[in-house]
Amino acid sequence: MRGIVLAGGLGTRLDPITRIINKHLLPVYDKPMIYYPIQTLVNAGIEDIMIVTGGRNAGDFLRLLGNGREFGLKHLDYTYQEGEGGIAEALDLARHFARGGHLCVILGDNIIERDVRKSVDAFRQGGAGAKILVKRVPDPGRYGVPHIEHGRIVRIDEKPSEPASNFAVTGIYMYDSTVFDRIARLERSSRGELEITDVNNSYIDDGLMEWEELNGWWIDAGTVDGLLRASTFVARTGANMASAPRS
């Protein structure tokens, strides 16, 4: 199983800070933001990871992370996303890296308290399909929101004005090799992007989506408030970084 960290985009929710630096290089307490999703994958037993980045600061990732040896990785790959084509477009850049195997994908601004090893191991041992992790939040309308009926997700709505539940789809996704064929069939949204919610809904339509509720806290650190909360939570309670390289 291979891991993908999606760390592209322009970080407009953190403007003006991100006019001069990629948001995933900003500090969260005592480490760069990008360290946290990498360590989440490493702690899940994933040793082959690709970073998808973009913008004007792509070379900074190479200078910071090198070949991933500090994280105990076999190898750390990089690829570059031009423009703002959406999460699914960024994921599609990893098609050849995936080599037809299962993937665990994490957004570079998602920080969690605990590890996801059990969830990843269960998916790794399974067959075809996808799995998402969800979390109860007070403001689900800011995220993808799942409709859950009789224990199954029947649809995900992206940033709905009237959320069907108080769950948010976190930025941790697990996919089989059909994900790239599904991306190839997508149409761009009104934002001009290939939406990851459409990818997830394609699995749901085929009856191939599993889900679990994420344990511990989860923070989207891609906003000013989220970045502050992430630093505060890491400082107070720690995060999934026990084996991370020291800063």
N, C-alpha and C positions, 0 to 999 in steps of 0.2 A: 504494500500500500504506500502511496506517495502523498506528500503534502504540498499544498499551494497556499501561500500567503499573498493576498491581494492588497497591494500597497501603492496603487496608482492614484489617479484623480488629482484635482487641484486644491482640495481642502478648503473650499469656499466658506464652509460653516465656521472656519477658524480665521477668516480674513480679519485684520491685515497681517496676522502673524505668518500665515502661509504664503505671503507674497515672496518671501525670501528663503523658505525652507519647506520641504515636504513634511506634512503633518506627522507622518509615521516616524520621523526622526526627532520629534519634540520629546522632552523629558516627561516621563510619568514617575514621579518621586525621584528615584536615583538611577533610573535606566531609560534608554531611548524606548519609545512606544513599541517599535518593531520587535524588541526583545521578547515581549510578552506573548504574542501569537506564535512566534517561533518556538518558544519554550513549551507552549501548550501542545504543539505537534510532537516535539521531542519527548515530552512526558507521556504521550500517547503511544510511544514506541515507533514513531516514524523517523526514519533516518535519511530519506531522500526528499529534499524540499526545494521548491522553486519560489522565488520572490518575483512577483509581477509588479513592476513600478512604472513610473512615467514622469512627465514634467521636466523641469530644468535641473533637478537634483539627483538624477538616477545614479550618477557616479559616486555620490556620497554613500549609498548603500554598500557598494563594493568596498569602499575605504573603511567603512564601519564593520562590516560583517565578514569580509574576506571570503574564504572558502568554507566557513561554518565550523571550522575545527574546534573553536571555543565551546560550541554547543554539543560537541561529540558527533557531528554529522559525518556521514560518508562523503557527502558532496553537497554543495549549495549552488543551485542554478539561478540564473537571472534571465528575465525577458522584459521587453519594453512595450508599454501600451501608448500608442499615439492618440492624443485627444482624450475625450470623455465619452466613450462609447458604452459605458455601463459595466456592471459587474460580470454579466454573462460574456460580454465581449472580451473582458480581461481574462476570464477563465479559459476561453477558447484558445488563447495564446499558449496554453500548456498542453495542447493536444498531443504533440509529439513526446513531450516529457512524460506523459501519463503511461505511454507504452501499453495501452489497452487494459490497464489495471484499475483497481478501485482508488478513489481519491478522497482525501479529507481536505476541505477548503475552509480557510478562515480569513475573515476580513482583518486587515492590519490594524484597525482601531478598536478591535474587540478585546477586552481584558476580563478574565474570569478569575474567581478565587480558587477554585478547585480544578482537578484534572478531569479529562474526559476519556480516560483509558478504557474503562469498561464499555462505554458506548461505542468507541472506535473498534475495540476487539470484537464486540458482538456483530458489528456491521462487516468487519473484515472476514468473519467466518461465515457470513450469510451469502446469499446468491445475488440475483439481480435486484436493482432498485436504488432507492435513495433514503437518506435519513436526515432529519433536521432536529435541532435542539431548540426548545422554546422556553420562555421565562415569563412569569407573571410580572406585569409592570403597571404603574399607575397611569401611564399615558400611552396605551397601545396604538393609538392613531398615528403616532410618529413612525411606525414600523410596518412590516408585513404582519397581518393578523390572521391566524388560522380560524376557520370554522370547524369546530369539532363536534361530530355527531356519533354517539354510541362508541366513543373511544377512537374514532378514526377522523383524520383531517379530510374534509371533503372539498375545501377550497381555501386559498390564501388571497386576501385582499391587500393591496399595497396602499398604505397610509389612508385608510378609510375614514370618512368623517363620522361614521357610526360603527365603531368596531363591534364585531360579532362575539368577541371574547376579550378577556383581559390578559391574554397571552401575546407576546411578541416573538416573532421568529428571530432568533439570534443569528449572528454572522458566522455560524459554524455549520457547514453542510458536508454530507458524505454522499458520494455518487459512484455508480458503476460506470463502465466505459461508454454506455449509450448517451451520456450527458452531452457529448460533442455533436452527435447526430441531432439531438434535441435542440441544441443551440443553433445549428445550421438551418433549422426549420422556423426559427423565430422571426417575427416581424418587429421592427423598431417601434417603441412606444411613442407617445406624444412628445416625450423629452428627447427623442432621437436616439434612445439607448436600447440595448438588448438587456431586458430585465431578468434578474435572477428569480423573481417571483413567477415569471412565466415558465422558466425551466422547472421550478418546483411544481407548478400546477400541471405540467405535462406528465410528471411522474404520478401525481394524484389522479389524473384522469385515467391512467393505465393501471391504477390500483397497486402502485409500487412504492408508495411513500410510507415510511415509518417515522415515528417521532418519540422523543422523550423530553421530560422537563429537566432543565439544567439545575444541578445543585449548586448552592453557594451564590454569591453575588456575581452579576454580569453588568458591565458598563460599556456603552458605546462612547469612546473617548474622542469622537470626532467633532465635538462641539466645545465651546469654552466652558460651559458648566460641566460637561462630561469629563473633560480633561482635568478640571479641578477635583471633581469627585473621585476620579480614578487615582490621582496622586494621594488624596486623603485616605481612601480606602486601603491602598497598598501600604501607606505609612502606618496605619492603625492596625490592620489585620493581616497584612501580607497578601501575597498572591501566589499563583501557580509558578513560582520562580525558584524553587529550592535548589535546582541544579544549574541555574543560570550562571554565566561567567560574571565575575565581579567587575564593576565599573572602576 
